[in-house]
């Protein structure tokens, strides 16, 4: 897989020994790649749209009046108090959305983590822990202080 | 040619699982509750009489649904059909790509060094799964935003909250899997589950007696379900949060929600919505089978041993084909089992409000996932340093 000479990265720098180049990182290892994917997606889309396409074909065979699209007004629930969402609903929605946004920042770690893991292997785990654990401790400590205040 | 055959076989398996999902949804709605007759849905009283035709047969219901799609074609004034089409197409295609990544066959010949039979073999398959599920969620949000009423917009907000929480949890759940197997490639994660393990062997060796002799002779398959049980348990709510869609009409429970998508859907829209939800369910179940149940592997039986046994008599081709067919059959059996168990779990658990679900994820499941990740990292460091 790796040649004796250090491989050239796309940035023009020489990659250190033992590291994979970006091309190697992105290159799939398996036998079938685009062929299998394209065939499966093509077959799946064809199978899924078979029913609506058949229905559309049969609809065209109906008399003209019956196959014309019917314009509809959107559903309206009126002004009854029973169908109005409570004010608490909006607050909970907003809180949930903001809270999960910050939680999802964790997911953004996935992409550098993937590249690091592929390049460095298991050696990336202690380095990641060295970053994560102090951050976690500081966060927990700050949270406790803010709660106490 | 091999890609065409594999695509056809995998499409057949997915179609069977989709039909199974429809049957399970229906049976979950109509499950008899003689102790609580007031909970029975009204539709349970349909059928059985001459004036009310029976609607329990799957083919009859399918034909009736098809007739409804032919008859009605509605145009709602406040819908944006372009965004809706884009959202539906994007969701279905990203789920189909996710299904194409799932390793369901194993290898040609059964050995770990043999050629893998996969539709799409990505070196970063685990990361791709997270990305594709996030893409599906974005497309669902687009479908909700394509309807301009406030109820669908609230449904989009619900979908966004659930997706963001679930993708964070899924990241933390998948990381121990990558650490345990040392790879992000799904095929290698499946290969790592083909052998067997002897749990707490060090403890059993120190204990004598006939009972412990029997325990030592009964190892477990090295499925991630047994090696990382907490990861497997946390994987279920993470996938449930990503695959469940806030629809106004819930097909599994037969109930109507206050907010969600599909308020003005006609039967064709309903078809696409249900297809997408069931595709997501099949993807989640097949991922669970591949990542935690060893895909098509039979416990304690190596496919390569079967091939080697028959090879001197009939040549290499026929035993390899037989091994692949057996693995496909085992995979389908496991997939159906997971779908049935998921349906039972869905029926046994209450439907949470979104804020309740997010609170559970943030304050209960996230700390558990962090603890699991740290535990797996520590075990990995300990074993790599020669401690075991």
Interface residues (C-beta under 8 A of the other chain):
Chain A: X25 X26 X27 X28 X29 X30 X31 X32 X33 X35 X36 X37 X39 X40 X41 X43 X44 X45 X47 X48 X51 X52 X54 X55 X58 X59 X62 X66 X67 X68 X69 X70 X71 X72 X73 X74 X75 X77 X85 X89 X92 X93 X95 X96 X97 X99 X100 X101 X103 X104 X105 X106 X107 X109 X110 X111 X113 X114 X117 X118 X121 X122 X125 X126 X128 X129 X136
Chain B: X2 X3 X4 X6 X7 X8 X10 X11 X14 X15 X66 X69 X70 X71 X72 X73 X74 X75 X76 X77 X78 X79 X92 X93 X96 X97 X99 X100 X115 X116 X117 X118 X119 X120 X121 X122 X123 X124 X127 X130 X134 X147 X148 X149 X151 X154 X157 X158 X160 X161 X162 X164 X165 X167 X168 X170 X171 X172 X175 X178 X179 X182 X184 X185 X187 X258 X259 X263 X264 X268 X271 X272 X275 X353 X354 X355 X358 X361 X362 X366 X370 X374 X377 X380 X381 X384
